[in-house]
Amino acid sequence: MLRFGTLRTRIALLYAGLFAMVLGLVISLAAEALQRFGEASAARDLEANARVFDEILAARGRQMGDQASVLARDFGFREAVATGDVPTIASALASLEGRARSGKAFVLTLEGEALAADAAAVPSPAALMTRLDAGETQGIIRSRQGLALAAAAPIEAPDLIGWLVIAQPLDREELDRLVELAPIALEAQVVETGSQPGWLRDAAPGEVFERSAEGERFLYHTSDLAVLEQGVAPRLVLRHALARSLAAYASLRTWLIALAIGGIAMVLGMSWKVARSVTEPLQKLDAATRMIGEGREVSLAIETDDEIGRLAGSFNQMVAAIEERERQIVHVGLHDGLTGLPNRKLFTEQLANALARRRRGEKVLIAYVDLDDFKMVNDTLGHPAGDALLRIIADHLREDLPDAIVARLGGDEFAILVGGVKESADLGTIADTLQRSFDRPITINGQHAACGASIGIAVAPGDGKDGITLMKNADLALYRAKHEGKATYHFFEPSLDEAARRRRQLELDLRTAIKEGQFELNFQPLYSLAEERLTGFEALIRWNHPVRGRVNPADFIGLAEETGLIIPIGEWVLREACHQASTWPEDVSVAVNVSPKQFAASGIAATVLSALSASGIAPRRLELEITESIFIADVDQTLATLHSLRNLGVRIALDDFGTGYSSLSYLRSFPFDKVKIDKSFVEDLGTSSNGHAVIRAITSLASALGMETLAEGVEDIAQFEVLAREGCQHIQGYLFSRPVSADAVAGMLREGSGYDRQLRA
């Protein structure tokens, strides 16, 4: 007789019950999955059939367009249209209707007159001409039989004298024929949007959605169709009844239920046997388990060598392993796995404790550290070398600051906490000690790894009395240190908080400017000494802030680089510059600066190609100006990108030549079209005796490499004469003009000869 109070019975019933629950859940999920699979399959079939419909309509439109084109190019037909020979036109149209099996064909003249056997059946000529003038050649129009698919072909003799239009009504017979090709049962309809119910009119085109009607679930798919008549808004609406698709899965659900019942009966019997075999060992461990639950130490005596004895031994090992694992979990959760230093969580707790223990007359100093050029170490020596460098730096910090708490916050960021600092202590000495820790030479795998650090320091209580404020202010000081140069430290100042607020506001304003189109382009002329005329313009961005007025580019370009906003801004500049250049003469080019971040982003070549295609200007008229900083990250990838741009046909100029450390090596690596001499060398022409020699050396080198030269910042005639004498080919600067608006470019081009006379005078 079964007793439900016994452990054996409860285990058997528990196993069977759990299995029944799990199996029931699995069956439910499987049934639901079958339901969802059936719905998804139906949705995919409906979406695929919609694409087939679209392709068939497009193919039919192209076929009709080809048939119309054949007649439109026929000499006799063109002569009949040109001379107004209505009988000939009507005969040709009737023949075309018969060949194309279309419902209607007619000629639409440029004067808006429809020529057909039944001209009254032709839709509004004005509505058709609007779409034809917009470049459309096929789409949906209205007809007496309802909506019809139409295609148009131009009639030229040799200039455009009219359009030949052929139309095929999309009646029920045609749509039913298309439905028969579908793998699922469908209902198809082509209707105008205005005549649809609101729920269908508001549906997004191209998406499958579900709606119940008359107690039945249906799937719908809508597609917007191209139109050839202004004012027509047709849609292809497909409907499929879900019940037909889901009926095939009903038998599978029945089998699943039968299998579940059989499985439960089988598990109930097996559970009874399993429960009997495990009851006695569980009773022996019961007392020891209760002791562990009470937090007491437990050690079971091993009396036998069978399973019970091994279970007792495993139990003892488990208790010891739990204690060790708990200790490791606590350590791992609070320490960095690479360096063994405290992590951010533990550092935050230690800072809170240090601030709570701070005595009157004592200070607490925290420093945020960010390694300089750590990415370069990873890129050049590899990530294992970068990990080794972090471990070495952690050891140096422990050695140089034995009384401080050193933590790694993540990546190449460290934090240092120095508590109990006397008010009379020299904080600069502490900062210098910390800075020197990063000046120690480091060698990894026989190679020198230079690694300085930028450090931001905040001191309690002056810079904050709580940990959150203190860490925020140290981060602000670190930001200032990084902008002041590498390998330096900076103490927090109240003005940094205000500067950060202004920076955040400027970033918000910059995002708004991108959305609202507050930018405009100015253009500075580029003068050719050889051709003695203006041959191009450099595009320069200007920001018209609605409140602050004109914002200096120096105030926002750097922020745009840091935040990545330079990418959408640069794309806009490129497209707008090409658009403006499309209104200039064909022999006038436009130069556009490309930032390092924009250049490194994927798709720069596609962006350039898109701007050229949209504007229609020749690629040779676009000149991209880059600086040598683009070579810092990945020289091979940079050269590959440059060659892909060169293959488009655009010109590449190296900007600010001579201001970096490796300009000559970059000239040798890539055949630039032009070298732009930095304005600092031009300014030296009036103050340094070596200025002439430097200019001569640059122009000679560029000439030997087959590159043109352009001098920036030319402001007086004396500089102009020296540059001309030393072989510089192009000049740019206030000598000719400050940057002007796009509207003023045309006037400058008309007055170009005036600049020539002024320079020769």
Secondary structure, DSSP 4 states (H G I P E B T S, - for coil): ---TTSHHHHHHHHHHHHHHHHHHHHHHHHHHHHHHHHHHHHHHHHHHHHHHHHHHHHHHHHHHHHHHHHHHT-HHHHHHHHHT-HHHHHHHHHHHHHHHT-SEEEEEETTS-EESTTGGGS--HHHHHHHHHTT--EEEEEETTEEEEEEEEEEESSSEEEEEEEEEE--HHHHHHHHTTSSS--EEEEEEGGGS-HHHHTSPTT-EEEEEETTEEEEEEEEEPPBSSTT--EEEEEEEEHHHHHGGGHHHHHHHHHHHHHHHHHHHHHHHHHHHHHHHHHHHHHHHHHHHHTT---------SSHHHHHHHHHHHHHHHHHHHHHHHHHHHHB-TTT--B-HHHHHHHHHHHHHHPPTTEEEEEEEEEETTHHHHHHHH-HHHHHHHHHHHHHHHHHH-TTSEEEEEETTEEEEEEEEEETTS-HHHHHHHHHHHTTS--EETTEE----EEEEEEEETTT-SSHHHHHHHHHHHHHHHHHH-SS-EEE--HHHHHHHHHHHHHHHHHHHHHHHT-EEEEEEEEEETTTTEEEEEEEEEEEEETTTEEEPHHHHHHHHHHHTTHHHHHHHHHHHHHHHHTTS-TT-EEEEE--HHHHHSTTHHHHHHHHHHHH---GGGEEEEE-GGGGTT-HHHHHHHHHHHHHHT-EEEEEEETSSS-HHHHHHHS--SEEEE-HHHHHGGGT-TTHHHHHHHHHHHHHHTT-EEEE----SHHHHHHHHHTT--EE-STTT---EEGGGHHHHHHTHHHHHHHHH-
